Amino acid sequence: MKLLLAALALLLAGCTTSEDVPKPEDAFRFGGISMPASGKVLETKYDRGIDARYEVVLTLPAEDLPELLEASHFAPGVMNDDRVVDGRRVVREVTVDGTTVRLELFTT
């Protein structure tokens, strides 16, 4: 029985696949985000169930945040919205903590 379990474990280990690391460019395209040249991406996450969701964490000088929002077509003074991007409604939420900016982009 132990031999059978060991063989099964080896077979299953050979069948696993590594998940692709999400690319920030895909997240930006998904959410209609235009990233200023001064921004630096720290982390990108992607998950998909019924809906798709990206989370991007970046550093951005505080003076360049308005450029990101304007170029990404947020209404003046708004950091949360939803808009149609490539035929799908995407909710876009921006939170800021100093120079750290978190973008959450998801369909509903």
C-alpha positions, 0 to 999 in steps of 0.5 A: 500500500505504501508503494502504491501511495508513493507511486501515486504521489510521484504521478500527481507531482508530475501533473502539476502546472505552475501558474503564469505570473500575471503581467501588469500590462495585462491588468492595465489593459483590462482596466483601461489604466494608463500608467505614468512613466514614473510609476514602478509596479511592485506586485500584480495578482490575478484571479478568476472565478465567475468574474476576473480580478486584478490587483496591482500595487505600485509606487508612484510619486504623489504629484503623478497620481492626478496624471494616472487618474486623468489619463485613465479617464477617472472623473475629477476627484474620483478614485473609484468608478466603473467603466466599459473597457473592451465591451465589459464593465470593469470596476476600478478602485484606487487606494493610496498610502503615501507613495504606494498605490493599489489598483483593484480592477474587476468585473461583476 
